[in-house]
Every structure is written in C-alpha cells, then in structure tokens.
Amino acid sequence: MICLGLLQTGLALLKKHIIILGLILAKFGKKFCRLLTMAGKITLHYGKKGSILFWQQCRVVFIYCWRCLKKTARVAWRFLADASCKAFAYTTSLAKRLFNYIAARQAPARKHLYQYALLMRLDKPIGIFLLLWPALWALWIAANGKPDFQVLLIFVSGVVIMRSAGCVMNDLADRDLDPAVARTVARPLATGAVSVKEAVILTLVLILFAFLLVLQLNSLTIKLSFAGIVLAIIYPFTKRLTYMPQFFLGMAFGWAIPMAFAAQTGTVTTVTWILFLATVLWAVVYDTMYAMVDREDDIKMGIKSTAILFDDADRSIIGVIQVLILLALVLIGNR
C-alpha cells in the first residue's frame, strides 16, 4: 500500500508538471509561428529595410525562446525538488511503518531482533543519509563523476554498518543518562530491553563486518579506517569533557571523505581536507540545532554541547558557520 501510494503521488506530480510544460510549449509554438509569419511578410513587402526588420524579429524570437527555456527549466527543477521531497518522506514513513508492522506481529523469538534494530536506529534512516552524503560527495569528486562500482558498494554498505555501530556505542556511553531525558527514555538500553553485554557483542560484530569490507580496499584506506573507528569510539564521551562534541561528531561523520579519496585515487589531496572541513562544519550546524532541543536536560545533568556554549547567540553563530560551509564548497568548485 505504501509503495502504491508513492507511485500514485509520483504519477500525480508528473502529470501536473507535464501539463504545465505542455502549456508553456504550446504558447511558445504559437508565438514562434506568429513571429516568423510576420517577419516573412515584412521581408517580402519592404525589401532591404524589411530584411533588417526581419532580423530584429528573429532577435525577438530568440529572446522569447530563451525565456521559455528558462521557465521550462524552473518547472523541471520544481518537479525534481517536489519528487525528491516526496520520495524522502515516503522512505522515512515506509521504514517506520515497517518497524511498527514487525512490532505488532513479531513472535517471541524475533522480539530481540526488533530491539536490536531499534538500538541501531534502523527505523530512523536520516542518520544514514547524513553519513552517506559526504561519502558520496567525496567518491564523485575523487572519481570525476564516475566512481568505481565496487568501491561505491563497499562505502554504501560500510556507512549503514558503521552508523548502526555508532548508535549502539552512543547508547552504551549514555545508558545511565538516557532514562533521565524525555527524548531518549524509550531507547532499548534505557528500558532494559537489551542488556549491556548484548549491546557490546552487537557493536563488535558490526565493527568486524565493517572491517571486512575495508579489507577489500587499498592499504592507505585500511590505515585511515583505524583513525575512523577511534573517532567513532571517543565521540560519545566527548560531551562529558568539552563543550564542542559536535566537532568530534563532524570528524567521525566526515572521516569517510579521506577514506573515499584514498580508495578511489590512492591518495588524499587539498580538496579532500577542504571537503572534510565543510562536512565537519555542516555536522556542527545540524547537531547544534538538534542539541538545542535537549539544552535544559543537558544543563541539569552536566552534559556539554555547542548549544550550551553558544547560548543566546546560537542562531547567529549557526548562520556564520553556514556561510563558511558555502565558502568552502565554492573553493572546492573552483579547484
């Protein structure tokens, strides 16, 4: 039913924008024919002077064509934006409904598997996308738009696995804090649905699978992967030590960038580190917004974050950081 709804929505969007494009093209065709007919008549009746007028009319036609093309491009872009937003919304909805369906019909033997999936946040794929996008940026830039398919498959799989492992490690580090926060009180470790021992075993299994994937790549990528796992392990504990844990999160999420360049080209470049910096700043922006929701609870429990550090200037500082991200991306584009 969900897939049918997605298809119906997509077809409705496509029909709507095809009608708009059809109207634009019909109007353009009618205007074009009228202008050409007028230009021909002028040339026949007025000779050389008519020829000049003819070329003036051609210029008018050209300008009109250009405006129509721009308008058509805007409609096409609006269609793609609408379609991508709808697809993302349906993907998230599909994941949630699927997990609710399993929860409602699960047998006792599958109950633990469902709790493991919740512990890995597989019901909330947005975290996977936030980790995957920088990796894909790096792969496409490093490969000039044509990444190796095996490398692409390894990185997509590795992102899903390591994001899941990171969620489990985060919950292990916060297992004594989550019951006191309204947003996290229902997490499997906080409720006791999954034991600490089970969570540790699950983390080790996920890391092992991720490492087996990395072993398919070159030696530089394997060496960089050790720094990546260190960042993933230490991040959950930084919120107790510094007011800038979001920067560590950004480094952990962005470490796929040097690994992607190493896997695709065998080296890391200046562009690699500029893109890495942009990703770190991007993570600081969205995770600071996320931390602003928990600011009151974090202050009570002594948890540190950039949301607390920035205080009343949070939105202004976020705006400045976003400008820095755009400058970094422009710098990458000019290289």
N, C-alpha and C positions, 0 to 999 in steps of 0.2 A: 504493500500500500504506500509506503514511504517513497519507494523508487518510482511508483506510478505518479505520485504527487509531484516529485521532482521533474519527471518527464513532462507532465501537463503544464507545470509552471514554465519550463523551458520553452515549450511549444507556444505558449501564450505570449511570452516575451518576444520570441522570434517572429510570430505573426504580427504583433504590434509594430515592431521596428521595420519589418518588410513593407507594411502598409505605408509607413512614414517615408521610407526610401522610395517607394513607388510613386507617391505623390510628388516628392521632390524631383524625381527623374522625369515624370510626365510634364510637370511645369517647365522644367528645363528644356525638354524636347520641343514643346510648343513655342517657347520663347525663341529658341535657336532657329527653328524653321521660319518664324516670322521675320527675324532679323536678316537671315540670308535672302529671303524673298525681297525684302525692302532694299537690301544692298544691291541685288541684281537689277532691279528696276532703276535705281539711281544711276548705275553704270551705263545702262542702255540709253537713257534719256539725256544724260549730261556729259558724256564723253570723258575727257581727261579730268575735269572737275569732279565728275561722278566717280571716277576711279579713286580719287583722294577720299571722297566721302565713303566709298566702299571700304577702304582700309580703316577708316575711322569706325565704321560699323563693325568691322572684324575685331577691332580693339575692344569695342563694347561687348561683343560676343565672348571674347577671351576672358574679360573681367568677370562677366556673368558666369562663365563656366567655372572659373576659379572659385567664385563664391559658392556655387553649387557643390563643388567638390569639398570645400571646407565644411559646409553644412552636412554633407553626407558623411564625412569623417567624424564629425561630432556625434551624429546619430549612431554610427557604428561603435564609437568608443563608449557611448552611453549604454548601448546594448551589452557590450562586453563587461562593463562595470556592474550593471544590474545582474547579469547572468552569473558572474563570479561571486557576488554577494549572496545571491540565492543559493548557489551551489555550496558555499561555505556554511550557510545557515542550515541547509538540509543535511550536510555531513555531520555537523555537531548534533543536530536533532536525531539523526539516524543512530549515532553512537549511544546517545542517552536512552533512546527507546529500546535499542538492542539490549543494553545492560538491564534496563527495567524489565524487559521481557524474560531475560535469563533469570533475574532475581525472583520473578513471580512463579517461575516454573521449574526452578532448579531442584534437583534431587539432593539429598544429604551429602552424597559423595562429591557433588560438584560445588558445594557451598564454599569450600575453601578456595577453589579456583576462582570463584567470583570475587571473594575478598582479596585475593592476590591481585586480580585485575584492577580493583578499586585502589589498592595500595600503590600500584604502578601508574594510576591516573589514566588508564586507557579509556575511561569514559569521558575524559576531557582532552581531546586531541589538540587543542590550541597550543599546549606546551610543545608538542611535537613540531607543529608548524613554526613556532618561534625559534626552535633549534635547527630546523631543516632549511629555512630560507637563507640564512647566512652561508650554510654549506653549499647550497645550490648556486648562490651568487659566486662563490669562490670557484666552484667547478666550471661554471660557464665562462668566467673571466679568464681563468687559467688556460682553458682549452680553446679560447677564441670562439665560443659558441657551439663547440662540438665535443663534449666530454666523452671519454671512453665509457661504454655502456657498463662494463663490469665494475669499474670504479664508481660510477653513479649508483649502481645497485647496492654495492657494499656500503656506501655512505648513507643511503636512504635507510637501509636495514640497521646500520650502526646507530643512526640518530634515534630511531624508535627504541632500540635496546638500551642505549645509554641514558636517554631521557627517563625511561622506566626505572633504571638503576638509580639515577639521581633522585627521583621522587622517593624511593624506598629509603635511601641514605638520609635524605632530609627528614623523613618521618621518624627514623631511628634517632637522629640527633635531637628532635623536638618532642619525643614521646612523653616527656614529663611536662611540656608546656602546652601541647595541643588541647588537652582536656579543659584548659582554662580560657581558651579563645573560642568565641561563638562560631567562627567560620571553620574551625578545624576540629571541633569536638566530636564529629561523627567519623573521623578517619579510623581505619581498621586497627591501627596500633593503639590509638587513643581509647577505643572502645574495648580492646582486648580480643577482637575477632581474629587477629593474627598475633602470634607470640613474637617476642624479640628474636628468639632462635630461628624461627621460620623466616623472619624478615632478613636476617643476616645471611642465611643459606640462599634465599632468593637473590639477594644482592650479588653474592659471589658467583652464582650461576649466570646471571645476566652479564657480569663483567667478563666471565670466561667466554661466553658466546661472542661478545663484542671483540675480545682479543683474538679469537679465532678468525674473525672477519679481517682484522687488521693484518694478520699474518699473511694474507693474500696479496698485500701491497709491498712497496719497496722498503728498504731499511730505514730511510730517513723518516718515513711516515710511522713506522713502528717505534722509532725513538721518540718522536713527538707525542705518540699516544700515551707514553708514561707520564709526561707532564699533564696531559689532559685528565688522566684518572686522578692525579694528585689534586688538581683544581676541583674536580667533582667531589672529592672526599672532604677537602678542607672548607668548601663553601658553607655547608650547613652550620659550621661552628664559628664563622666569622661574625655573625650577628651578635655574639656574646662578647666580642673583643673590639670591634670597630664600628663606627657609625657609617661605614661605607661597604656593607656586604654586597650591595647591588653591583659594585665594580667587580667583585670576585665572581658574582653570578655571570656578568657580562663576559669575563675572561673564560669561564667554564663553557658558556654557550658559544663563544666565538672561537674557541680553540679548534673547531672543525675547519676553520679557514686556512691556517698554515698547513694543517694536515691535508686538506684538499689540494692546495698548490703543490705540496710535496708529492702526493700520489699522482697528480696529473703531469707535472713537469719535472719532478725530481729535485726541485729547489724552491726556496722562498724568496720573494722579491720585495722591493719597497712598497709596491701596490698591495702585497699581502698584508703588510703591517698597517697600512692606512685603512684598508677594509676591516681589519681586526679592530682597530681603534674605533671606527664608525659603529661596529657591532657592539662593542663594549658600551659606548655612549647610548646607543639605542636601547640596550638592556637596562641601563640606569634609568632612562626615561620611563619605560613601561613598568618596571618593577617598583620605582618610586611611587608611581600612581597607585599601584597595587598595595604598597605598604601604607599609603595614606589611609586606607580603609581600616587597618589594624593599629593605627598610631596610638590610640588611647589604651588598648590592651597591652601593646608593646611597652609603653612607658611604665605601666603598673608592674610588669614582670621584669623590667630591666633589659629588655631586648632592644638592640640598637638598629637603626636604619637611616637611610638618607632622608626619608620622610620626616624623621625626628630632627635630623641635622639641619635640613633646610627650613624647617618650622614654617613661619608665615610667608616666607619668600619662596615656598616650594614651586608654585606655578611659574613665577618669573625665572627661576633657575632652570626649570624644565624647558622653558621656551628658549633660553640661551643655549642649552645643550642641543636642542633640536636644530638650531641654526648651525652649530658646529658639525652636526651629522651631515647636513646638507652640503656644507663646505667641503667636508671630507669626500663625499660622493662626487662632487663636481671635480675635485682634484684627481680622483681616480679616473673619471671620464676623460680628462684632458691628457692622460698619460698613454 
